[in-house]
Amino acid sequence: MTDGPEGLRLDKWLFFARLFKSRAIAVERIEAGGIRVNDHPCNKPGKLVRPGDRIVVSAYGQVRALEVAALGQRRGPATEAQGLYHELGSEG
């Protein structure tokens, strides 16, 4: 099992956080090398993320540094999705 109380798949988390419109797009971006988890390049969609992990997303012409605040249970409305992460400034 690749998600549970100890973590959530990276592709699911990116989708739940509304950073990508579909899990398939999130998978493509991860496999293309546009995501870093805790300062390490990640190209595996099944990588488990946990609260406190730092994720850098390079997509749609911008780079966003985020800290995982919660895992989430579903892809909810934008206000719910924003509660899944904290934006980190350029200081990362």
N, C-alpha and C positions, 0 to 999 in steps of 0.2 A: 504494500500500500504506500502511495507516495504523498499522501497528505493526511493530517489528523491533528491531534492536540499539540504535537511537537513541531509542526510546520505545515506550510501550504506550498504547493508547486508554484514556481516563479511565474509560469504562464497564466495560471489561474489568478494569482495575486494581481498581476498587471492588468488583467481583464476586469477583475472585481474593482480595482482602483480607478477604472475608466481611463487608463492611459492609452489603451488601444481599443478599437471598436469590436474586435473579435479575438477569441483565443488563437485562432489560426494566424492572424496578423501578429500577435504577440510572439507566437512560436517562430514565425519567419524572422522577426527582428532579433530575437534571442540567438537563433542559429546563424544569423548574418554577422553577429559580433557587436551589436549595438548596446549591449547591457553589461554593466559591471556590478558585482555583488561583493560588498566589503572589500573594495579596491582590487578585486580579481576579475579578469574577463570571464564571462559565463556564456557558454553556447549550448547549454543543456536546459531545455524547458522544464524538466522534472526536478531541477535544483530546489531543495526546500529552503524557504525563507521563514524567518521568525521575527517577532517583534524585536526591535533594536538593530536589525540588519540595515545596512546602508546600500541603497541601489542608485546607480547612475544610469539614466536612460537617455540615449541619443536617438531622437526621432523627430520627424516633422520640422527639421531645420533648427532644433534647439536641444540643449542639454539640460536635463533636470536632475538634481541631486535630492534624494528622498531618504527618509528614515522610516522603516516599517513601524507603525504604531499599533496596528491590529491586523489580524489575518482576514477577517470577513467570512461570511457564509454564502454570499450570493453577490451578483452584480445588481446593486440597488441604485437608487437615485444619486445624483451628483453629490448632494449634501452628505449622504451616507458614505460614499466613496472617499470623500475628502477626509473623513475620520480615520481612514486606514493608513495615512502617512502624514509626516511633517516635512514640509519643504525645508531643505537646508540651503543656506546662502552659498555664495561663491566660495566661502571658506571651507565648505564640504564637511 
